[in-house]
Amino acid sequence: MKHIIPIIWGMLLGLVIGFIGAALTQTKFQVGTTLIVTAIGGALLNIIAMYMEHQVKNVKA
Protein backbone atom coordinates (compact mmCIF):
# COMPACT_ATOMS: atom_id res chain seq x y z
CA MET A 1 0.00 0.00 0.00
CA LYS A 2 2.95 2.26 0.72
CA HIS A 3 3.94 2.21 -2.96
CA ILE A 4 0.47 2.28 -4.52
CA ILE A 5 -0.67 5.62 -3.06
CA PRO A 6 2.12 7.67 -4.75
CA ILE A 7 1.23 6.07 -8.10
CA ILE A 8 -2.43 7.05 -7.63
CA TRP A 9 -1.49 10.61 -6.64
CA GLY A 10 0.88 10.78 -9.60
CA MET A 11 -1.92 9.71 -11.92
CA LEU A 12 -4.28 12.34 -10.49
CA LEU A 13 -1.71 15.11 -10.75
CA GLY A 14 -0.79 13.86 -14.22
CA LEU A 15 -4.41 14.20 -15.29
CA VAL A 16 -4.46 17.80 -14.12
CA ILE A 17 -1.16 18.61 -15.84
CA GLY A 18 -2.27 16.79 -19.00
CA PHE A 19 -5.56 18.67 -19.09
CA ILE A 20 -3.87 22.04 -18.64
CA GLY A 21 -1.19 21.14 -21.17
CA ALA A 22 -3.78 20.07 -23.74
CA ALA A 23 -5.69 23.31 -23.23
CA LEU A 24 -2.55 25.41 -23.62
CA THR A 25 -1.41 23.61 -26.76
CA GLN A 26 -4.96 23.38 -28.12
CA THR A 27 -4.77 19.62 -28.62
CA LYS A 28 -7.21 16.86 -27.72
CA PHE A 29 -6.98 15.63 -24.13
CA GLN A 30 -6.69 11.84 -24.03
CA VAL A 31 -7.41 10.39 -20.59
CA GLY A 32 -6.16 6.88 -21.35
CA THR A 33 -2.79 7.98 -22.66
CA THR A 34 -2.32 10.40 -19.79
CA LEU A 35 -3.12 7.75 -17.17
CA ILE A 36 -0.77 5.21 -18.74
CA VAL A 37 2.13 7.66 -19.02
CA THR A 38 1.73 8.97 -15.48
CA ALA A 39 1.30 5.46 -14.01
CA ILE A 40 4.54 4.36 -15.68
CA GLY A 41 6.27 7.52 -14.44
CA GLY A 42 4.99 6.97 -10.91
CA ALA A 43 6.08 3.34 -10.93
CA LEU A 44 9.57 4.33 -12.11
CA LEU A 45 9.86 6.93 -9.38
CA ASN A 46 8.78 4.32 -6.81
CA ILE A 47 11.43 1.91 -8.07
CA ILE A 48 14.08 4.61 -7.84
CA ALA A 49 12.94 5.51 -4.31
CA MET A 50 13.06 1.86 -3.19
CA TYR A 51 16.54 1.47 -4.66
CA MET A 52 17.78 4.61 -2.92
CA GLU A 53 16.22 3.50 0.38
CA HIS A 54 17.94 0.13 0.05
CA GLN A 55 21.28 1.84 -0.59
CA VAL A 56 20.94 4.04 2.49
CA LYS A 57 20.14 1.03 4.69
CA ASN A 58 23.27 -0.73 3.42
CA VAL A 59 25.48 2.28 4.18
CA LYS A 60 24.15 2.70 7.73
CA ALA A 61 24.68 -0.97 8.63
Backbone atoms as SQL, in Angstrom:
CREATE TABLE atoms (id INTEGER PRIMARY KEY, chain TEXT, resi INTEGER, resn TEXT, atom TEXT, x REAL, y REAL, z REAL);
INSERT INTO atoms VALUES
  (1, 'A', 1, 'MET', 'N', 0.826, -1.183, 0.000),
  (2, 'A', 1, 'MET', 'CA', 0.000, 0.000, 0.000),
  (3, 'A', 1, 'MET', 'C', 0.873, 1.251, 0.000),
  (4, 'A', 2, 'LYS', 'N', 2.033, 1.132, 0.619),
  (5, 'A', 2, 'LYS', 'CA', 2.948, 2.262, 0.717),
  (6, 'A', 2, 'LYS', 'C', 3.407, 2.739, -0.666),
  (7, 'A', 3, 'HIS', 'N', 3.455, 1.845, -1.625),
  (8, 'A', 3, 'HIS', 'CA', 3.945, 2.206, -2.957),
  (9, 'A', 3, 'HIS', 'C', 2.812, 2.459, -3.955),
  (10, 'A', 4, 'ILE', 'N', 1.595, 2.089, -3.608),
  (11, 'A', 4, 'ILE', 'CA', 0.466, 2.285, -4.517),
  (12, 'A', 4, 'ILE', 'C', -0.076, 3.706, -4.447),
  (13, 'A', 5, 'ILE', 'N', -0.114, 4.275, -3.246),
  (14, 'A', 5, 'ILE', 'CA', -0.670, 5.619, -3.057),
  (15, 'A', 5, 'ILE', 'C', 0.087, 6.667, -3.881),
  (16, 'A', 6, 'PRO', 'N', 1.431, 6.677, -3.908),
  (17, 'A', 6, 'PRO', 'CA', 2.120, 7.674, -4.752),
  (18, 'A', 6, 'PRO', 'C', 1.805, 7.512, -6.240),
  (19, 'A', 7, 'ILE', 'N', 1.581, 6.283, -6.690),
  (20, 'A', 7, 'ILE', 'CA', 1.229, 6.074, -8.099),
  (21, 'A', 7, 'ILE', 'C', -0.153, 6.679, -8.377),
  (22, 'A', 8, 'ILE', 'N', -1.090, 6.476, -7.451),
  (23, 'A', 8, 'ILE', 'CA', -2.429, 7.048, -7.630),
  (24, 'A', 8, 'ILE', 'C', -2.370, 8.567, -7.619),
  (25, 'A', 9, 'TRP', 'N', -1.626, 9.151, -6.675),
  (26, 'A', 9, 'TRP', 'CA', -1.492, 10.608, -6.639),
  (27, 'A', 9, 'TRP', 'C', -0.795, 11.120, -7.899),
  (28, 'A', 10, 'GLY', 'N', 0.199, 10.384, -8.359),
  (29, 'A', 10, 'GLY', 'CA', 0.880, 10.777, -9.595),
  (30, 'A', 10, 'GLY', 'C', -0.062, 10.769, -10.787),
  (31, 'A', 11, 'MET', 'N', -0.952, 9.773, -10.819),
  (32, 'A', 11, 'MET', 'CA', -1.919, 9.710, -11.919),
  (33, 'A', 11, 'MET', 'C', -2.897, 10.880, -11.847),
  (34, 'A', 12, 'LEU', 'N', -3.348, 11.219, -10.636),
  (35, 'A', 12, 'LEU', 'CA', -4.278, 12.345, -10.491),
  (36, 'A', 12, 'LEU', 'C', -3.617, 13.666, -10.882),
  (37, 'A', 13, 'LEU', 'N', -2.419, 13.881, -10.395),
  (38, 'A', 13, 'LEU', 'CA', -1.709, 15.109, -10.752),
  (39, 'A', 13, 'LEU', 'C', -1.356, 15.122, -12.237),
  (40, 'A', 14, 'GLY', 'N', -1.064, 13.959, -12.785),
  (41, 'A', 14, 'GLY', 'CA', -0.789, 13.865, -14.216),
  (42, 'A', 14, 'GLY', 'C', -1.998, 14.221, -15.058),
  (43, 'A', 15, 'LEU', 'N', -3.184, 13.821, -14.586),
  (44, 'A', 15, 'LEU', 'CA', -4.413, 14.201, -15.293),
  (45, 'A', 15, 'LEU', 'C', -4.589, 15.711, -15.315),
  (46, 'A', 16, 'VAL', 'N', -4.326, 16.349, -14.186),
  (47, 'A', 16, 'VAL', 'CA', -4.456, 17.800, -14.118),
  (48, 'A', 16, 'VAL', 'C', -3.447, 18.469, -15.051),
  (49, 'A', 17, 'ILE', 'N', -2.196, 18.026, -14.982),
  (50, 'A', 17, 'ILE', 'CA', -1.160, 18.608, -15.838),
  (51, 'A', 17, 'ILE', 'C', -1.458, 18.334, -17.304),
  (52, 'A', 18, 'GLY', 'N', -1.925, 17.126, -17.622),
  (53, 'A', 18, 'GLY', 'CA', -2.268, 16.792, -19.003),
  (54, 'A', 18, 'GLY', 'C', -3.411, 17.629, -19.530),
  (55, 'A', 19, 'PHE', 'N', -4.417, 17.856, -18.673),
  (56, 'A', 19, 'PHE', 'CA', -5.561, 18.669, -19.088),
  (57, 'A', 19, 'PHE', 'C', -5.134, 20.110, -19.355),
  (58, 'A', 20, 'ILE', 'N', -4.349, 20.657, -18.457),
  (59, 'A', 20, 'ILE', 'CA', -3.875, 22.036, -18.642),
  (60, 'A', 20, 'ILE', 'C', -2.965, 22.125, -19.859),
  (61, 'A', 21, 'GLY', 'N', -2.082, 21.141, -20.015),
  (62, 'A', 21, 'GLY', 'CA', -1.191, 21.140, -21.172),
  (63, 'A', 21, 'GLY', 'C', -1.942, 21.031, -22.484),
  (64, 'A', 22, 'ALA', 'N', -2.973, 20.205, -22.523),
  (65, 'A', 22, 'ALA', 'CA', -3.782, 20.069, -23.742),
  (66, 'A', 22, 'ALA', 'C', -4.518, 21.365, -24.049),
  (67, 'A', 23, 'ALA', 'N', -4.997, 22.046, -23.012),
  (68, 'A', 23, 'ALA', 'CA', -5.692, 23.308, -23.232),
  (69, 'A', 23, 'ALA', 'C', -4.728, 24.379, -23.748),
  (70, 'A', 24, 'LEU', 'N', -3.524, 24.399, -23.202),
  (71, 'A', 24, 'LEU', 'CA', -2.550, 25.408, -23.620),
  (72, 'A', 24, 'LEU', 'C', -2.046, 25.178, -25.044),
  (73, 'A', 25, 'THR', 'N', -1.906, 23.911, -25.421),
  (74, 'A', 25, 'THR', 'CA', -1.410, 23.611, -26.765),
  (75, 'A', 25, 'THR', 'C', -2.539, 23.410, -27.773),
  (76, 'A', 26, 'GLN', 'N', -3.768, 23.531, -27.301),
  (77, 'A', 26, 'GLN', 'CA', -4.963, 23.381, -28.125),
  (78, 'A', 26, 'GLN', 'C', -4.998, 22.031, -28.855),
  (79, 'A', 27, 'THR', 'N', -4.695, 20.982, -28.102),
  (80, 'A', 27, 'THR', 'CA', -4.767, 19.623, -28.621),
  (81, 'A', 27, 'THR', 'C', -5.843, 18.864, -27.855),
  (82, 'A', 28, 'LYS', 'N', -6.182, 17.684, -28.364),
  (83, 'A', 28, 'LYS', 'CA', -7.211, 16.863, -27.725),
  (84, 'A', 28, 'LYS', 'C', -6.637, 16.195, -26.476),
  (85, 'A', 29, 'PHE', 'N', -7.377, 16.262, -25.387),
  (86, 'A', 29, 'PHE', 'CA', -6.980, 15.634, -24.128),
  (87, 'A', 29, 'PHE', 'C', -7.390, 14.171, -24.150),
  (88, 'A', 30, 'GLN', 'N', -6.421, 13.270, -24.000),
  (89, 'A', 30, 'GLN', 'CA', -6.688, 11.836, -24.031),
  (90, 'A', 30, 'GLN', 'C', -6.427, 11.246, -22.640),
  (91, 'A', 31, 'VAL', 'N', -7.496, 10.874, -21.974),
  (92, 'A', 31, 'VAL', 'CA', -7.413, 10.394, -20.595),
  (93, 'A', 31, 'VAL', 'C', -6.593, 9.104, -20.511),
  (94, 'A', 32, 'GLY', 'N', -6.854, 8.167, -21.398),
  (95, 'A', 32, 'GLY', 'CA', -6.162, 6.878, -21.354),
  (96, 'A', 32, 'GLY', 'C', -4.658, 7.008, -21.481),
  (97, 'A', 33, 'THR', 'N', -4.228, 7.780, -22.450),
  (98, 'A', 33, 'THR', 'CA', -2.792, 7.980, -22.662),
  (99, 'A', 33, 'THR', 'C', -2.160, 8.673, -21.469),
  (100, 'A', 34, 'THR', 'N', -2.842, 9.670, -20.933),
  (101, 'A', 34, 'THR', 'CA', -2.324, 10.399, -19.786),
  (102, 'A', 34, 'THR', 'C', -2.181, 9.491, -18.577),
  (103, 'A', 35, 'LEU', 'N', -3.188, 8.658, -18.320),
  (104, 'A', 35, 'LEU', 'CA', -3.124, 7.747, -17.175),
  (105, 'A', 35, 'LEU', 'C', -2.003, 6.731, -17.319),
  (106, 'A', 36, 'ILE', 'N', -1.822, 6.203, -18.517),
  (107, 'A', 36, 'ILE', 'CA', -0.767, 5.213, -18.741),
  (108, 'A', 36, 'ILE', 'C', 0.611, 5.838, -18.538),
  (109, 'A', 37, 'VAL', 'N', 0.823, 7.004, -19.124),
  (110, 'A', 37, 'VAL', 'CA', 2.132, 7.660, -19.015),
  (111, 'A', 37, 'VAL', 'C', 2.439, 8.022, -17.568),
  (112, 'A', 38, 'THR', 'N', 1.465, 8.573, -16.862),
  (113, 'A', 38, 'THR', 'CA', 1.728, 8.966, -15.475),
  (114, 'A', 38, 'THR', 'C', 1.859, 7.760, -14.547),
  (115, 'A', 39, 'ALA', 'N', 1.151, 6.667, -14.821),
  (116, 'A', 39, 'ALA', 'CA', 1.301, 5.457, -14.012),
  (117, 'A', 39, 'ALA', 'C', 2.694, 4.868, -14.196),
  (118, 'A', 40, 'ILE', 'N', 3.182, 4.859, -15.422),
  (119, 'A', 40, 'ILE', 'CA', 4.537, 4.365, -15.681),
  (120, 'A', 40, 'ILE', 'C', 5.559, 5.269, -14.997),
  (121, 'A', 41, 'GLY', 'N', 5.359, 6.578, -15.098),
  (122, 'A', 41, 'GLY', 'CA', 6.269, 7.518, -14.440),
  (123, 'A', 41, 'GLY', 'C', 6.258, 7.348, -12.933),
  (124, 'A', 42, 'GLY', 'N', 5.082, 7.186, -12.347),
  (125, 'A', 42, 'GLY', 'CA', 4.985, 6.974, -10.905),
  (126, 'A', 42, 'GLY', 'C', 5.635, 5.674, -10.467),
  (127, 'A', 43, 'ALA', 'N', 5.462, 4.630, -11.256),
  (128, 'A', 43, 'ALA', 'CA', 6.085, 3.342, -10.934),
  (129, 'A', 43, 'ALA', 'C', 7.607, 3.452, -10.995),
  (130, 'A', 44, 'LEU', 'N', 8.125, 4.142, -12.004),
  (131, 'A', 44, 'LEU', 'CA', 9.574, 4.327, -12.108),
  (132, 'A', 44, 'LEU', 'C', 10.118, 5.125, -10.932),
  (133, 'A', 45, 'LEU', 'N', 9.416, 6.159, -10.535),
  (134, 'A', 45, 'LEU', 'CA', 9.858, 6.934, -9.377),
  (135, 'A', 45, 'LEU', 'C', 9.818, 6.098, -8.101),
  (136, 'A', 46, 'ASN', 'N', 8.828, 5.226, -7.967),
  (137, 'A', 46, 'ASN', 'CA', 8.779, 4.322, -6.813),
  (138, 'A', 46, 'ASN', 'C', 9.947, 3.354, -6.811),
  (139, 'A', 47, 'ILE', 'N', 10.295, 2.832, -7.970),
  (140, 'A', 47, 'ILE', 'CA', 11.425, 1.908, -8.066),
  (141, 'A', 47, 'ILE', 'C', 12.716, 2.615, -7.693),
  (142, 'A', 48, 'ILE', 'N', 12.887, 3.832, -8.176),
  (143, 'A', 48, 'ILE', 'CA', 14.082, 4.605, -7.838),
  (144, 'A', 48, 'ILE', 'C', 14.130, 4.883, -6.343),
  (145, 'A', 49, 'ALA', 'N', 12.989, 5.243, -5.750),
  (146, 'A', 49, 'ALA', 'CA', 12.936, 5.515, -4.309),
  (147, 'A', 49, 'ALA', 'C', 13.267, 4.263, -3.496),
  (148, 'A', 50, 'MET', 'N', 12.755, 3.105, -3.904),
  (149, 'A', 50, 'MET', 'CA', 13.057, 1.855, -3.195),
  (150, 'A', 50, 'MET', 'C', 14.538, 1.522, -3.295),
  (151, 'A', 51, 'TYR', 'N', 15.121, 1.742, -4.468),
  (152, 'A', 51, 'TYR', 'CA', 16.545, 1.467, -4.658),
  (153, 'A', 51, 'TYR', 'C', 17.386, 2.388, -3.775),
  (154, 'A', 52, 'MET', 'N', 17.030, 3.664, -3.744),
  (155, 'A', 52, 'MET', 'CA', 17.782, 4.612, -2.920),
  (156, 'A', 52, 'MET', 'C', 17.640, 4.285, -1.440),
  (157, 'A', 53, 'GLU', 'N', 16.444, 3.888, -1.011),
  (158, 'A', 53, 'GLU', 'CA', 16.217, 3.500, 0.378),
  (159, 'A', 53, 'GLU', 'C', 17.052, 2.278, 0.748),
  (160, 'A', 54, 'HIS', 'N', 17.131, 1.342, -0.173),
  (161, 'A', 54, 'HIS', 'CA', 17.937, 0.132, 0.049),
  (162, 'A', 54, 'HIS', 'C', 19.414, 0.495, 0.169),
  (163, 'A', 55, 'GLN', 'N', 19.890, 1.422, -0.633),
  (164, 'A', 55, 'GLN', 'CA', 21.284, 1.838, -0.590),
  (165, 'A', 55, 'GLN', 'C', 21.614, 2.529, 0.729),
  (166, 'A', 56, 'VAL', 'N', 20.709, 3.346, 1.228),
  (167, 'A', 56, 'VAL', 'CA', 20.937, 4.040, 2.490),
  (168, 'A', 56, 'VAL', 'C', 20.996, 3.048, 3.642),
  (169, 'A', 57, 'LYS', 'N', 20.128, 2.039, 3.630),
  (170, 'A', 57, 'LYS', 'CA', 20.144, 1.033, 4.694),
  (171, 'A', 57, 'LYS', 'C', 21.446, 0.253, 4.683),
  (172, 'A', 58, 'ASN', 'N', 22.006, -0.004, 3.505),
  (173, 'A', 58, 'ASN', 'CA', 23.266, -0.730, 3.420),
  (174, 'A', 58, 'ASN', 'C', 24.435, 0.111, 3.939),
  (175, 'A', 59, 'VAL', 'N', 24.396, 1.413, 3.722),
  (176, 'A', 59, 'VAL', 'CA', 25.481, 2.279, 4.176),
  (177, 'A', 59, 'VAL', 'C', 25.457, 2.431, 5.693),
  (178, 'A', 60, 'LYS', 'N', 24.266, 2.531, 6.283),
  (179, 'A', 60, 'LYS', 'CA', 24.151, 2.701, 7.729),
  (180, 'A', 60, 'LYS', 'C', 24.576, 1.457, 8.493),
  (181, 'A', 61, 'ALA', 'N', 24.402, 0.288, 7.920),
  (182, 'A', 61, 'ALA', 'CA', 24.682, -0.967, 8.625),
  (183, 'A', 61, 'ALA', 'C', 26.148, -1.247, 8.765);
